[in-house]
Amino acid sequence: MADQHLIGSFVRRFLLEDLVADRNLSPHTQKSYRDTIRLLFGFIADRHSTDPTRVAVEQVDAAVVRSFLVHLEDERGNSIVTRNQRLTALHSLFRFIGRLVPELVDHAAQIQAIPLRRTAVPAMPYLDKHEMDAMLEVPDRRRAQGRRDYALLLFLYNTGARATEAAQVTVADIDLGTSPSARFEGKGRKIRTCPLWSRTAEILRELLGARIDGPRASPVFLNVRGQPITRYGVHALVARAVDQAAESVPSIRDKRVSPHTIRHTTAVHLLRAGVDINTIRAWLGHVSLETTNRYAEVDLEMKAKALETCAITGPDPAPTPAPRWRTDIDLMSFLASL
């Protein structure tokens, strides 16, 4: 096997040149692709007793990749979504290799031909207005942590921010002037600005206090130790609020509630308030309008149910008599006459 076809050198160039220098993908995507390759090398070393440093591109064929995907689902317990993410990373790697080495184009094409598996689209969870209000009533705002919790929950509801976005928002990203707003860097480094309600701006101003004139890179939301809150801390806060809010509004227990559920809630409530779908798309930072259209489908289902409850009741209309078919006409002549 020619040394120039060892996969290690291609992987290095793929991770450093293609992902970073050429395509400038987000750090999260870079780590995901890196982890996929590490898992693949570990699988090959375990199943084929091959030193990853000596693995050639030709050895990683479609059969090996398919076995790796089965391993992810059956032995590692990964979901189909995760399996598809790993496969997407390998598609990208071998597309890169095929561009560099023309004689490997056919080999790369066989791996690129492995399809992503279709997944069922789960029902979109969201909270009704009284359920969201119950969540906001949970924090004890007489205490410092309660004020932080209330501000963060209100901020999530106002902006529809993802957990990571809320955790990373800084003082420089918040404008509490005459037109309050928050700036986010979302998926794919897409920048968006969301307006803040006057109530949200007031609460953030109280939360920040003197910090509003401090270092601009300081995080807005801190944990109990005064350190920047993490996305795991945001998830933990929402989980605590759900447990307590469910005591007064039991319907919350029947829903999967996470920071992303609050994001869905923001979109549905904006739609019900008459905000157009393109504005909601920009508000949430969706790349594709198809993603945002899911909220419109949810709202249409609710309107249809409302119409059912308003249906006019009365005697059933007389049934329409079934058409009487003539059997004395040749079928082909009948079709020609239409």
C-alpha positions in Angstrom: 0.0 0.0 0.0 1.5 3.3 -1.0 2.4 5.6 1.9 0.7 8.5 0.3 -2.6 6.7 0.8 -2.3 6.4 4.6 -5.4 8.0 6.0 -3.7 9.9 8.8 -2.2 12.7 6.6 -5.6 13.2 5.0 -7.3 13.4 8.3 -4.9 16.1 9.5 -5.4 18.2 6.4 -9.2 17.7 6.6 -9.4 18.9 10.2 -7.0 21.8 9.9 -7.3 23.0 6.3 -10.8 22.0 5.1 -12.8 22.5 8.3 -11.0 25.5 9.7 -9.0 27.4 7.1 -11.3 26.8 4.0 -14.8 26.3 5.4 -14.5 28.1 8.7 -17.0 25.7 10.4 -18.0 26.3 14.0 -15.9 24.9 16.8 -18.8 22.6 17.7 -18.9 21.1 14.2 -15.1 20.7 14.2 -15.2 18.8 17.5 -18.1 16.6 16.2 -16.1 15.7 13.1 -13.0 15.0 15.1 -14.9 12.8 17.5 -16.4 10.8 14.6 -12.9 10.1 13.2 -11.7 9.0 16.7 -14.6 6.7 17.1 -14.0 5.2 13.6 -10.3 4.6 14.4 -11.1 3.0 17.7 -13.6 0.7 16.0 -11.1 -0.3 13.3 -8.4 -0.9 15.9 -10.7 -3.1 18.0 -12.3 -5.1 15.2 -9.5 -5.4 12.8 -6.5 -5.2 15.1 -5.0 -2.4 13.0 -2.9 0.4 14.3 -4.7 3.6 13.4 -1.5 5.2 12.3 -1.1 2.5 9.6 -4.7 2.5 8.3 -4.9 3.2 4.6 -7.8 4.9 2.9 -8.4 1.8 0.8 -9.0 -0.2 4.0 -11.9 2.1 5.1 -14.3 1.0 2.5 -18.1 1.1 2.4 -18.4 -2.3 4.2 -16.3 -1.0 7.1 -18.3 2.2 7.4 -21.6 0.3 7.4 -20.3 -1.9 10.2 -19.2 1.1 12.1 -22.7 2.6 11.8 -24.2 -0.6 13.1 -21.8 -0.5 16.0 -22.9 3.0 16.9 -26.5 2.1 17.0 -26.4 -1.5 18.5 -23.4 -1.3 20.8 -23.0 2.4 21.7 -26.8 3.0 21.8 -26.7 6.0 19.6 -29.9 7.3 18.1 -30.5 7.5 14.3 -29.9 11.3 14.5 -26.4 10.7 16.0 -25.7 8.0 13.5 -26.6 10.4 10.7 -24.3 13.1 12.1 -21.4 10.6 12.2 -22.1 9.5 8.6 -22.3 13.2 7.5 -18.8 13.7 8.9 -17.4 10.7 7.0 -19.1 11.8 3.8 -17.3 15.2 4.2 -14.0 13.5 4.9 -14.1 11.2 1.9 -15.3 14.0 -0.4 -12.2 15.9 0.7 -10.0 12.9 0.0 -11.6 12.3 -3.4 -10.8 15.9 -4.4 -7.1 15.5 -3.4 -6.5 12.1 -5.0 -8.2 11.4 -8.3 -7.6 7.7 -8.1 -9.6 7.5 -4.9 -12.6 9.2 -6.3 -14.5 5.9 -6.9 -13.6 4.6 -3.5 -14.8 7.9 -1.9 -18.0 7.8 -4.0 -18.9 4.4 -2.6 -18.9 5.8 1.0 -20.7 9.0 0.0 -23.4 6.8 -1.5 -24.3 5.4 1.9 -27.6 7.1 2.6 -28.7 8.8 5.8 -31.5 7.0 7.5 -34.8 8.7 7.7 -36.1 9.5 11.1 -39.6 10.2 12.4 -40.2 13.9 13.2 -41.1 14.1 16.9 -44.0 16.2 18.1 -42.9 19.7 18.9 -43.2 20.3 22.7 -44.2 23.8 23.9 -45.9 25.3 26.9 -49.3 27.1 27.0 -49.3 30.6 28.3 -50.5 29.6 31.8 -47.8 26.9 32.0 -45.1 29.4 31.1 -46.5 31.8 33.6 -46.3 29.1 36.3 -42.6 28.5 35.4 -41.9 32.2 35.8 -43.6 32.3 39.2 -41.3 29.6 40.7 -38.1 31.7 41.5 -38.0 33.4 44.9 -37.1 36.9 43.8 -36.4 37.9 47.4 -33.1 36.0 47.1 -30.2 36.7 44.7 -30.3 33.3 43.1 -34.1 33.6 42.6 -33.6 37.0 40.9 -31.0 35.4 38.6 -33.3 32.4 37.9 -36.3 34.7 37.1 -34.2 36.9 34.8 -32.8 33.9 32.9 -36.2 32.2 32.5 -37.7 35.5 31.3 -34.8 36.0 28.9 -35.2 32.5 27.4 -38.9 33.1 26.9 -38.4 36.6 25.5 -35.7 35.7 23.0 -36.1 32.0 22.3 -32.4 31.7 22.9 -30.8 28.2 22.9 -29.2 27.2 26.2 -25.7 27.7 24.9 -26.6 31.1 23.5 -28.0 32.3 26.8 -25.0 31.0 28.7 -22.6 32.8 26.4 -24.4 36.2 26.2 -22.2 39.0 27.5 -22.7 42.5 28.7 -21.6 43.8 25.3 -24.4 41.7 23.7 -27.1 43.5 25.7 -28.4 46.9 24.7 -30.7 48.3 27.4 -31.2 51.7 25.9 -34.3 53.1 24.2 -34.7 50.1 22.0 -33.6 47.2 24.2 -32.1 44.2 22.4 -29.9 41.1 22.7 -27.3 40.0 20.2 -26.6 36.3 19.6 -24.1 34.2 17.6 -26.1 31.1 16.8 -25.4 28.0 14.8 -23.1 28.4 11.9 -21.9 31.7 13.5 -25.0 33.3 12.3 -25.5 36.7 14.0 -29.0 37.8 15.0 -30.5 40.5 17.2 -33.7 40.0 19.2 -35.8 42.8 20.7 -36.3 42.8 24.4 -39.5 43.5 26.2 -39.4 46.5 28.5 -40.0 44.2 31.4 -37.0 42.0 30.4 -34.8 45.0 30.0 -35.8 46.2 33.5 -35.1 42.9 35.1 -31.7 42.6 33.3 -30.8 46.1 34.5 -31.6 45.1 38.1 -29.6 41.8 37.7 -26.5 43.4 36.3 -26.4 46.4 38.6 -22.9 47.9 38.6 -21.7 45.2 36.2 -23.5 46.9 33.4 -20.6 49.5 33.4 -17.9 46.8 34.0 -16.0 44.6 31.5 -17.9 44.3 28.3 -16.9 40.7 27.9 -18.4 39.7 31.3 -21.2 37.0 31.1 -24.6 38.3 31.9 -25.7 35.1 33.8 -23.5 33.8 36.6 -23.8 30.7 38.8 -24.0 30.6 42.6 -20.1 30.7 42.7 -20.0 33.9 40.6 -18.7 31.9 37.6 -20.2 32.0 34.1 -23.2 29.7 34.0 -22.9 26.7 31.6 -25.5 25.3 29.3 -25.8 22.4 31.8 -26.6 25.0 34.5 -29.4 26.4 32.2 -30.8 22.9 31.8 -30.7 22.3 35.5 -32.5 25.6 36.2 -35.3 24.7 33.8 -35.6 21.2 35.3 -36.0 22.7 38.8 -38.6 25.2 37.7 -40.6 22.4 36.0 -40.6 20.3 39.1 -42.0 23.2 41.2 -44.4 24.6 38.6 -45.9 21.1 38.1 -47.2 21.3 41.7 -49.6 24.0 40.7 -50.0 23.2 37.0 -49.9 19.4 36.7 -50.2 19.4 32.9 -46.5 20.4 32.8 -45.6 16.9 34.0 -47.0 15.4 30.7 -44.5 17.5 28.6 -40.8 17.2 27.9 -39.7 20.6 29.1 -36.1 21.8 28.4 -34.6 25.2 27.4 -35.4 24.2 23.8 -39.1 23.7 24.8 -39.1 27.3 25.9 -37.7 28.2 22.5 -40.6 26.4 20.8 -43.0 28.2 23.2 -41.6 31.6 22.2 -42.2 30.8 18.5 -45.7 29.4 19.0 -46.8 32.4 21.2 -45.3 34.9 18.7 -47.3 33.2 15.9 -50.5 33.4 17.9 -49.8 37.0 18.5 -49.9 37.7 14.8 -46.1 37.9 14.1 -45.4 36.8 10.6 -43.4 33.6 9.9 -40.3 35.4 8.4 -40.0 37.6 11.5 -40.1 34.5 13.7 -37.4 32.9 11.5 -35.1 35.9 12.0 -36.0 36.0 15.7 -34.9 32.4 16.3 -32.1 32.4 13.8 -33.3 29.6 11.6 -31.3 29.0 8.5 -34.2 27.3 6.7 -37.7 28.6 6.5 -38.9 24.9 6.5 -37.8 24.7 10.2 -39.9 27.7 11.1 -42.9 26.4 9.2 -43.2 23.6 11.7 -44.6 26.2 14.1 -47.2 27.2 11.6 -48.3 23.6 11.3 -48.7 23.4 15.0 -50.8 26.5 15.1 -53.0 25.3 12.2 -53.7 22.0 14.1 -54.8 24.0 17.1 -57.1 26.2 14.9 -58.6 23.1 13.3 -59.4 21.7 16.7 -61.0 25.0 17.7 -63.1 25.0 14.6 -64.3 21.5 15.5 -65.6 22.7 18.8 -67.5 25.5 17.0 -69.0 23.3 14.4 -72.8 23.9 13.8 -74.8 21.1 15.3 -78.2 20.0 13.9 -79.8 17.2 11.9 -77.5 15.3 9.6 -77.8 16.5 6.0 -79.6 14.2 3.6 -77.1 11.8 2.1 -76.1 12.5 -1.5 -77.3 9.7 -3.7 -74.6 7.5 -5.1 -74.0 7.9 -8.8 -75.6 5.3 -11.0 -73.1 3.8 -13.4 -74.3 2.8 -16.9 -73.0 -0.6 -17.8 -74.2 -0.6 -21.4 -71.4 1.8 -22.5 -68.1 0.4 -23.6 -65.4 1.5 -21.1 -63.0 2.7 -23.7 -65.7 4.8 -25.4 -66.6 6.3 -22.1 -63.0 7.3 -21.4 -62.7 8.8 -24.9 -65.8 10.9 -24.3 -64.4 12.6 -21.2 
